[in-house]
Amino acid sequence: MTSQKTNWVLVFAMLVAGLFAAAQFGKLTLTLPVLRETYPEGGAFVPVLISIVGMVGILLGAVAGSVVARIGVARTLTGALLAGGVLSLLEATLPHITLFAMLRTAEGLSHLAIVVATPTLMASIAADKDRPVVMAIWASFFGISMALTAVFLPSLLALGGLSVVFVAHGAGMLAIAVLLYPLLPKERIAKPVPISYFAEHQTIYSTPRLLIAGGGFVWYTILYISLLAVLPVALNLPVWVITALPLISIVGTLWGGFLGKRFPPDQLVIAGFVLTIGASGIVYLASPSIWPLFGLFFVMALIPAASFAAIPYFNAAPTDRARATGGIAQLGNVGTTAGTPIFVLVFDQAGLAGVCFVMALFCAIGIGCTVLLRARIK
């Protein structure tokens, strides 16, 4: 389905769905101390409760696109939102940690379905001229959600602790599912394809146009969360700066969407990496000044905007878009999971200089991957 006119109401409604999907991470990431108090017997396993959702994405991301195509994109999105809402309400009972981990695993399936189905739908309801902006709006969902979650969490925790947080999240997911369903296109968007775990991996990772979006995005995800974890310690950042950096990223992502109306996404990804290399050098040379950090996070945000725009740019068929989105979900989770341990180790061994060097190194790899994949696309 190709839209001649963008349905902006549906675009922003689906963005809200994405905000609740991202909050499946944020509601635990930002309440980790409270979670430790709630499950003192969990010890070192408690942080794993956060990572479980991402682990599901690593294991199943590549097949998620074909599953979404078979079930139907709109049905998948609605069902995943409903399931996510129910699971969050069950988590609000604060069950034994083993059961809680099982609920988080199921929540990972819900999260994966949402983040694959939603951008596939958003691309299909956007006019050609608006598609880069629409995909940039989607690319900003995680940062917006984390910022909003950080704003509302203190009040929710004060009302009744983690249980109230989970109830609010679950109720929100159920509400957006009900509100979104009448707006969604009911015709099948993506053509069903056979589902094979190993065959899907082979298809995605051997097809440059399916892989190019994730092939650049993974190096960005290694950087983003890691830098938010390491730079506050390395530069002794005040709280207002830590809060502002994700907001700067959101602005940069939206700027990338408007640039995407004039430049191909692969060129913007490369530009984002090149500018990030330059910004990393300035961060080191100007330290301990905090102002270069704003430039770093602004230019780095070009990469996710262009990466998500690359999905519909290089893949006309909705089924291929779903597959490419599954690939970017898998690789994004790999980067998010692997990045922080790498950068913490580098900082402990080599300080800020090491962090900036490795940042530039990953950017160079991202440039190389994007150039090579683009050259193989006919």
C-alpha positions in Angstrom: 0.0 0.0 0.0 1.4 3.4 -1.0 -0.1 6.5 0.5 -0.5 9.7 -1.5 -1.1 11.7 1.6 0.4 11.1 5.0 -2.0 10.2 7.8 -0.3 12.3 10.5 -2.9 11.4 13.2 -2.1 7.8 12.8 1.7 8.5 12.7 1.6 10.2 16.1 -0.8 7.6 17.5 1.7 4.9 16.5 4.5 7.0 18.0 2.6 6.9 21.3 2.5 3.1 21.0 6.3 3.2 20.5 6.6 5.3 23.7 4.9 2.6 25.7 7.0 0.0 24.1 10.2 1.8 25.0 8.9 2.2 28.6 9.0 -1.6 28.8 12.8 -0.9 29.2 12.5 2.5 31.0 10.2 1.4 33.8 12.9 -0.9 35.1 16.0 0.9 34.0 15.0 4.1 35.8 13.8 2.3 38.9 16.7 -0.1 39.4 17.4 0.9 43.0 13.7 0.3 43.9 13.7 -3.0 42.0 16.7 -4.1 44.1 14.9 -3.3 47.3 11.8 -5.2 46.1 13.8 -8.3 45.2 16.7 -8.3 47.6 17.1 -12.1 47.1 17.8 -11.4 43.4 21.3 -10.0 43.9 23.2 -9.8 40.6 20.2 -11.2 38.7 18.1 -8.1 39.2 19.7 -6.1 36.4 19.2 -9.1 34.1 15.4 -8.4 34.5 16.0 -5.3 32.5 18.1 -7.0 29.8 15.7 -9.9 29.2 13.6 -7.8 26.9 16.7 -7.0 24.8 17.8 -10.6 24.8 14.5 -11.7 23.2 15.2 -9.2 20.5 18.7 -10.6 19.9 17.4 -14.2 19.7 14.2 -13.5 17.6 14.6 -10.2 15.9 15.6 -11.7 12.5 12.4 -13.8 12.4 10.1 -11.2 13.8 9.6 -9.6 10.4 8.3 -12.8 8.8 6.1 -13.5 11.8 4.6 -10.0 11.6 4.0 -10.4 7.9 2.2 -13.8 8.4 0.0 -12.6 11.3 -0.7 -9.2 9.7 1.0 -6.0 10.7 -2.1 -4.2 12.2 -3.2 -7.4 14.0 0.3 -7.9 15.4 0.5 -4.3 16.7 -2.9 -4.4 18.4 -2.2 -7.9 19.9 1.2 -6.9 21.1 -0.1 -3.8 22.8 -2.9 -5.7 24.5 -0.4 -8.4 25.6 2.0 -5.8 26.9 -0.7 -4.1 28.9 -1.8 -7.4 30.5 1.8 -8.4 31.3 2.5 -5.1 33.0 -0.6 -5.4 35.1 0.5 -8.9 36.1 4.0 -7.5 37.0 2.2 -5.0 39.3 1.4 -7.9 41.6 5.2 -8.1 42.2 5.3 -11.9 42.0 8.3 -14.2 42.9 11.4 -13.1 41.0 11.3 -16.3 38.8 7.7 -15.6 37.7 8.6 -11.9 37.2 11.5 -13.0 34.9 9.0 -15.2 32.9 6.7 -12.2 32.5 9.6 -10.1 31.3 10.4 -12.7 28.7 6.9 -12.6 27.4 7.1 -8.8 27.5 10.2 -9.0 25.3 8.0 -10.8 22.7 5.5 -8.0 23.0 8.2 -5.3 22.7 9.7 -7.0 19.6 6.4 -7.3 17.8 5.6 -3.6 18.4 9.0 -2.3 17.3 8.8 -4.3 14.1 5.2 -3.8 13.2 5.0 -0.1 14.0 7.7 1.3 11.6 6.5 -1.0 8.9 3.0 0.5 9.2 4.3 4.0 9.5 6.3 3.7 6.3 3.2 2.3 4.4 0.9 5.2 5.5 3.5 8.0 4.6 3.6 9.8 1.3 6.9 9.5 -0.4 7.9 13.1 0.3 7.1 12.7 4.0 8.6 9.2 4.6 12.1 10.4 5.8 10.4 12.7 8.4 8.0 10.0 9.5 10.8 7.5 10.0 12.8 10.1 11.9 9.8 10.6 14.2 9.8 6.9 14.8 13.6 6.9 15.4 13.1 9.4 18.2 10.7 7.2 20.2 13.2 5.7 22.6 14.7 9.0 23.7 11.3 10.7 24.0 10.0 7.8 26.1 13.0 7.7 28.4 12.7 11.5 29.0 8.9 11.3 29.7 9.4 8.2 31.9 12.0 10.0 34.0 9.5 12.9 34.4 6.5 10.8 35.6 8.3 8.1 37.6 8.9 10.1 40.8 5.2 10.9 41.2 4.1 7.3 40.4 6.6 5.9 42.8 5.4 8.3 45.5 1.8 7.1 44.9 2.5 3.5 45.5 5.9 2.3 44.5 6.6 -0.1 41.6 3.1 -1.5 41.5 1.6 1.8 40.6 4.3 2.3 37.9 3.4 -1.0 36.3 -0.3 -0.4 36.6 0.0 3.0 34.9 2.2 1.5 32.1 -0.2 -1.4 31.6 -3.3 0.8 31.6 -1.6 3.1 29.0 -0.8 0.2 26.7 -4.3 -1.1 26.8 -5.7 2.3 26.2 -3.5 3.0 23.2 -4.4 -0.4 21.8 -8.1 0.4 22.0 -7.7 3.9 20.6 -5.3 2.8 17.8 -7.3 -0.2 16.5 -10.0 1.8 14.6 -7.4 3.9 12.9 -5.3 1.1 11.6 -5.6 -0.1 8.0 -7.4 -3.4 8.0 -6.1 -4.7 4.6 -3.0 -6.9 4.7 0.1 -4.7 4.3 2.8 -7.3 4.1 2.7 -10.6 2.0 3.0 -13.7 4.2 6.3 -15.6 3.9 7.4 -19.0 5.2 8.9 -18.8 8.7 12.3 -20.4 9.2 14.7 -19.3 11.9 17.9 -20.1 10.1 16.6 -19.2 6.6 15.5 -15.8 7.8 18.9 -15.0 9.2 20.5 -16.1 6.0 18.1 -14.0 3.9 18.6 -10.8 6.0 22.4 -11.1 6.4 23.1 -12.0 2.8 20.8 -9.3 1.2 22.5 -5.9 1.3 19.2 -3.9 1.0 17.7 -5.7 4.0 20.9 -5.4 6.0 22.1 -1.8 5.3 19.8 -0.1 7.8 20.9 -2.4 10.7 24.5 -2.5 9.4 25.0 1.1 10.3 22.6 1.3 13.2 24.3 -1.3 15.3 27.4 0.8 15.7 25.3 3.8 16.8 23.5 1.7 19.5 26.9 0.5 20.8 27.7 4.2 21.4 24.5 5.8 22.6 23.6 4.1 25.8 27.2 3.5 26.6 28.1 7.2 26.4 25.2 8.1 28.6 26.5 5.7 31.2 30.3 6.6 30.9 30.5 10.3 30.1 28.7 11.5 33.3 31.5 9.7 35.3 34.3 10.7 33.0 33.4 14.4 32.9 31.6 14.6 36.3 28.5 15.9 34.6 25.8 17.8 36.5 22.3 16.3 36.4 20.9 18.9 34.1 23.4 17.9 31.4 22.6 14.2 31.8 19.0 15.1 31.3 19.6 17.4 28.4 21.7 15.0 26.2 18.8 12.6 25.3 16.7 15.7 24.5 19.4 17.0 22.2 19.4 13.7 20.5 15.7 13.9 19.8 16.2 17.3 18.1 19.1 15.9 16.1 17.0 12.9 15.0 14.2 15.1 13.8 16.7 17.3 12.0 18.0 14.2 10.3 14.5 13.4 9.1 14.2 16.7 7.3 17.6 16.3 5.8 16.4 12.9 4.6 14.0 14.7 2.2 17.1 15.9 0.3 19.8 13.3 0.8 19.9 9.5 0.5 19.9 7.8 3.9 23.2 6.0 3.3 24.9 9.3 2.7 23.4 10.7 5.9 24.5 7.7 7.9 28.1 8.2 6.7 27.8 12.0 7.4 26.6 11.2 10.9 29.5 8.9 11.6 32.1 11.4 10.1 30.7 14.2 12.2 30.7 12.0 15.3 34.4 11.2 14.8 35.1 15.0 14.7 32.9 15.6 17.7 34.6 12.9 19.7 37.9 14.6 19.1 36.6 17.9 20.2 35.1 16.3 23.4 38.5 15.0 24.3 40.5 18.2 23.4 38.0 20.5 25.1 37.5 18.4 28.3 36.4 19.0 30.9 34.2 21.5 29.1 30.6 20.1 28.7 29.5 22.1 25.7 31.0 19.8 23.0 28.8 17.0 24.4 25.7 18.7 23.0 27.2 18.9 19.5 28.3 15.2 19.8 24.8 14.0 20.7 23.2 16.2 18.1 25.3 15.0 15.1 25.2 11.4 16.3 21.4 11.5 16.1 21.6 11.7 12.3 22.5 8.0 12.3 19.3 6.5 13.7 17.1 9.0 11.6 18.8 7.9 8.4 19.0 4.2 9.4 15.3 3.9 9.8 14.7 5.9 6.7 16.9 3.4 4.8 14.4 0.6 5.5 11.6 2.0 3.1 14.2 3.7 0.8 15.9 0.5 -0.1 12.9 -1.9 0.3 9.7 -1.1 -1.6 7.8 -4.2 -0.6 6.2 -4.1 2.9 7.3 -7.7 3.6 10.9 -6.7 2.9 10.5 -3.7 5.1 9.2 -5.9 7.9 12.3 -8.2 7.5 14.7 -5.2 7.4 13.0 -3.9 10.6 13.4 -7.2 12.3 17.1 -7.1 11.3 17.6 -3.6 12.7 15.8 -4.6 15.9 18.1 -7.6 16.4 21.3 -5.6 15.7 20.1 -2.7 17.8 19.7 -5.0 20.7 23.1 -6.5 20.1 24.7 -3.0 20.2 22.7 -1.9 23.3 23.6 -5.0 25.2 27.3 -5.1 24.2 28.2 -1.4 24.2 28.1 -0.5 27.9 30.4 -3.3 29.1 32.9 -2.4 26.4 33.0 1.3 27.2 33.1 0.8 30.9 36.2 -1.5 30.4 37.8 1.0 28.1 37.2 3.9 30.5 38.6 2.0 33.4 41.7 1.1 31.5 42.3 4.2 29.3 40.1 7.0 30.6 38.4 9.6 28.4 41.1 9.4 25.7 40.3 5.7 25.3 36.6 6.3 25.2 36.9 8.9 22.4 39.3 6.7 20.5 37.0 3.7 20.6 34.1 5.9 19.7 35.9 7.0 16.6 36.9 3.4 15.8 33.3 2.2 15.9 32.2 5.1 13.7 34.9 4.2 11.2 33.6 0.6 11.2 30.1 2.0 10.7 31.2 4.0 7.7 32.9 0.9 6.2 29.9 -1.3 6.6 27.6 1.3 5.1 29.8 1.9 2.1 30.3 -1.8 1.4 26.6 -2.6 1.7 25.6 0.3 -0.5 28.1 -0.7 -3.1 26.4 -4.2 -3.2 22.9 -2.8 -3.7 22.0 -2.8 -7.4 
